[in-house]
């Protein structure tokens, strides 16, 4: 039985309607939405400003996956539409848009639902990315494993781009390797695009799977974390 121990989403979106199904959405993958829309980007919401039945909200763009790279995105809509996403100040999400609207039927749903599909979104948009570097991977491992190393003296981490390097978390020395070591940590996906890094992996001896999304703001900070015990 899966048990989600932590889903820390500093970015959570609430739908004005109960869910996307209530909007009579045609089911599509996030990759399909990414191919269809002309702009796809990760953004943090500013304060929504309501005037009568009009609502305006500015978003700070953290990473652009498709379309023009702009620092800000302005969302202008009716305050009480029959079906729409709504974003509280400070929330983060992947936004899919063509004409400036943020329709939940076009993939604009909570980041918790979007996060694990980010690799597929990048592939669909042909966005440029690189292997995640040591500082970003370390931040992800510290976030995911803080309660699970149990002061083990030596732990192997399969991640070929950093093979031979090491780091220390509490009393545990983690050493990166090209080959997987049974029961130790394996990073299955890790990439950086712009100022955003995605790290996904597993820790067999703890029955653990983790997905971490980070943003570079002086240092790498987790903006979404999912840690699951299997």
C-alpha positions as CSV (number, residue, x, y, z in Angstrom):
1,X,0.0,0.0,0.0
2,X,1.3,3.4,-0.9
3,X,1.5,6.0,1.8
4,X,2.2,9.6,0.8
5,X,4.2,11.0,3.7
6,X,4.7,14.5,2.5
7,X,3.3,16.5,-0.4
8,X,4.6,19.9,0.3
9,X,3.3,22.1,-2.5
10,X,4.0,25.7,-1.8
11,X,2.1,26.1,-5.1
12,X,-1.4,24.7,-4.9
13,X,-4.3,25.7,-7.2
14,X,-7.9,25.5,-6.3
15,X,-10.6,25.2,-9.0
16,X,-13.6,27.5,-8.7
17,X,-15.6,24.4,-9.9
18,X,-15.2,21.3,-7.7
19,X,-12.7,19.8,-10.2
20,X,-11.8,19.7,-13.9
21,X,-14.4,17.0,-14.6
22,X,-17.1,19.5,-13.5
23,X,-16.0,21.6,-16.4
24,X,-16.7,18.8,-18.9
25,X,-13.1,18.5,-19.9
26,X,-11.9,16.1,-22.6
27,X,-9.1,14.0,-20.9
28,X,-5.7,14.8,-22.3
29,X,-2.2,14.4,-21.0
30,X,-0.1,17.3,-20.0
31,X,2.2,16.6,-22.9
32,X,-0.7,16.9,-25.2
33,X,-1.7,20.3,-23.6
34,X,1.9,21.4,-24.0
35,X,1.9,20.6,-27.8
36,X,-1.5,22.3,-28.3
37,X,-0.9,25.6,-26.4
38,X,1.4,28.3,-27.7
39,X,2.8,29.2,-24.2
40,X,3.9,26.9,-21.4
41,X,5.8,28.1,-18.4
42,X,6.2,27.7,-14.6
43,X,5.1,30.8,-12.7
44,X,4.4,32.2,-9.2
45,X,1.1,34.0,-8.7
46,X,0.9,37.6,-7.4
47,X,-2.0,39.0,-5.5
48,X,-5.3,38.8,-7.3
49,X,-7.1,42.1,-7.6
50,X,-10.8,42.1,-8.0
51,X,-12.8,45.1,-9.3
52,X,-16.5,44.3,-9.6
53,X,-16.7,41.2,-11.8
54,X,-13.2,41.6,-13.2
55,X,-10.1,40.0,-11.8
56,X,-6.5,40.8,-12.7
57,X,-3.5,38.9,-11.5
58,X,0.2,39.1,-12.3
59,X,2.5,36.1,-12.4
60,X,6.3,36.0,-12.1
61,X,7.7,33.6,-14.7
62,X,10.2,31.2,-13.2
63,X,10.9,29.1,-16.3
64,X,9.7,29.2,-19.9
65,X,9.2,25.9,-21.7
66,X,7.4,27.1,-24.8
67,X,6.7,30.5,-26.4
68,X,8.2,33.9,-25.8
69,X,10.4,34.3,-22.6
70,X,8.8,37.0,-20.5
71,X,9.4,38.0,-16.9
72,X,5.7,38.6,-16.2
73,X,2.3,37.2,-17.3
74,X,-0.9,39.1,-16.7
75,X,-4.1,37.2,-16.3
76,X,-7.3,39.2,-16.9
77,X,-10.6,37.4,-16.5
78,X,-14.1,37.6,-15.0
79,X,-14.1,37.1,-11.3
80,X,-17.0,34.6,-11.3
81,X,-16.7,32.5,-14.5
82,X,-18.6,29.2,-14.6
83,X,-15.4,27.2,-14.6
84,X,-11.9,28.4,-13.9
85,X,-8.7,27.9,-11.9
86,X,-7.9,30.3,-9.1
87,X,-4.5,31.1,-7.7
88,X,-3.6,32.5,-4.3
89,X,-0.7,34.9,-3.9
90,X,2.6,33.0,-3.8
91,X,1.3,29.8,-5.4
92,X,3.3,28.2,-8.2
93,X,2.0,26.1,-11.2
94,X,2.8,25.2,-14.8
95,X,0.6,27.4,-16.9
96,X,-0.7,26.4,-20.4
97,X,-2.3,29.2,-22.5
98,X,-2.8,30.4,-26.0
99,X,-5.0,33.4,-25.8
100,X,-4.2,34.4,-22.3
101,X,-6.8,32.3,-20.6
102,X,-6.0,29.7,-17.9
103,X,-8.6,27.0,-18.5
104,X,-8.5,23.9,-16.2
105,X,-9.5,21.9,-19.2
106,X,-6.2,22.9,-20.9
107,X,-4.0,21.6,-18.1
108,X,-4.2,24.4,-15.6
109,X,-4.7,22.3,-12.5
110,X,-2.8,21.9,-9.2
111,X,1.0,21.6,-9.3
112,X,0.6,18.4,-7.3
113,X,-1.0,16.8,-10.4
114,X,1.4,18.4,-12.8
115,X,4.8,17.9,-11.2
116,X,5.7,14.3,-12.1
117,X,4.7,15.0,-15.7
118,X,7.3,17.8,-16.1
119,X,9.7,15.6,-18.0
120,X,7.0,14.8,-20.6
121,X,6.1,18.4,-20.8
122,X,9.7,19.4,-21.6
123,X,9.9,16.7,-24.2
124,X,6.7,17.9,-25.9
125,X,7.9,21.5,-26.0
126,X,11.5,20.7,-27.0
127,X,12.6,22.9,-24.1
128,X,16.4,23.0,-23.5
129,X,17.7,21.4,-20.3
130,X,20.9,20.0,-18.8
131,X,21.9,17.4,-16.3
132,X,21.3,18.7,-12.8
133,X,24.5,19.9,-11.1
134,X,25.8,19.0,-7.7
135,X,24.3,21.9,-5.7
136,X,20.8,21.3,-7.0
137,X,21.0,17.5,-6.6
138,X,22.3,18.0,-3.0
139,X,19.4,20.3,-2.2
140,X,16.9,17.7,-3.5
141,X,18.5,14.9,-1.5
142,X,18.6,16.9,1.7
143,X,14.9,17.7,1.2
144,X,13.9,14.1,0.4
145,X,16.1,12.0,2.7
146,X,16.5,14.0,5.9
147,X,14.5,11.4,8.0
148,X,15.6,8.3,6.1
149,X,19.4,8.0,6.3
150,X,19.5,6.9,10.0
151,X,23.1,7.9,10.4
152,X,24.3,5.2,8.0
153,X,28.0,5.8,7.5
154,X,28.2,5.1,3.7
155,X,25.4,5.4,1.2
156,X,25.7,5.0,-2.6
157,X,23.8,7.3,-4.9
158,X,23.5,6.2,-8.6
159,X,23.8,9.4,-10.7
160,X,26.4,9.1,-13.4
161,X,27.0,12.8,-14.1
162,X,28.4,13.3,-10.6
163,X,30.2,9.9,-10.3
164,X,33.0,10.0,-7.8
165,X,31.8,13.1,-6.0
166,X,30.3,12.9,-2.5
167,X,28.4,14.9,0.1
168,X,27.6,14.6,3.8
169,X,24.1,14.7,5.3
170,X,24.2,14.6,9.0
171,X,26.4,11.6,9.8
172,X,26.0,9.9,6.5
173,X,28.4,10.2,3.6
174,X,26.7,9.9,0.2
175,X,28.9,9.0,-2.8
176,X,27.7,9.3,-6.4
177,X,28.3,6.3,-8.6
178,X,27.6,5.2,-12.2
179,X,26.2,1.9,-11.3
180,X,23.3,1.2,-8.9
181,X,24.1,-0.5,-5.5
182,X,21.4,-2.8,-4.2
183,X,19.2,-1.1,-1.6
184,X,20.8,2.2,-2.0
185,X,19.7,5.5,-3.6
186,X,19.0,5.8,-7.4
187,X,18.3,9.1,-9.1
188,X,16.2,8.1,-12.1
189,X,15.7,11.6,-13.5
190,X,17.4,14.9,-12.8
191,X,17.6,18.0,-15.0
192,X,17.8,21.7,-14.9
193,X,16.0,24.1,-17.2
194,X,16.6,27.8,-16.6
195,X,16.4,28.3,-12.8
196,X,14.3,25.2,-12.2
197,X,15.5,21.7,-11.3
198,X,13.5,18.5,-11.3
199,X,14.9,15.5,-9.3
200,X,13.2,12.1,-9.1
201,X,14.5,8.9,-7.5
202,X,14.1,6.0,-5.1
203,X,15.8,4.6,-2.0
204,X,15.2,0.9,-2.0
205,X,16.3,0.1,1.5
206,X,13.6,2.5,2.8
207,X,11.0,1.6,0.3
208,X,11.0,5.3,-0.7
209,X,10.2,7.2,-3.9
210,X,10.7,11.0,-4.1
211,X,10.1,13.8,-6.5
212,X,11.5,17.3,-5.8
213,X,11.0,20.5,-7.8
214,X,13.4,23.3,-7.0
215,X,13.9,27.0,-7.9
216,X,17.1,28.9,-7.9
217,X,16.6,32.0,-5.8
218,X,20.1,32.7,-4.5
219,X,20.2,29.1,-3.4
220,X,18.2,26.1,-4.6
221,X,14.9,25.9,-2.7
222,X,12.2,23.3,-2.9
223,X,8.9,24.6,-4.3
224,X,7.2,21.2,-4.4
225,X,8.1,17.9,-2.7
226,X,6.5,14.5,-2.8
227,X,7.9,11.6,-0.7
228,X,6.1,8.3,-0.9
229,X,6.7,5.1,1.1
230,X,5.8,1.9,-0.8
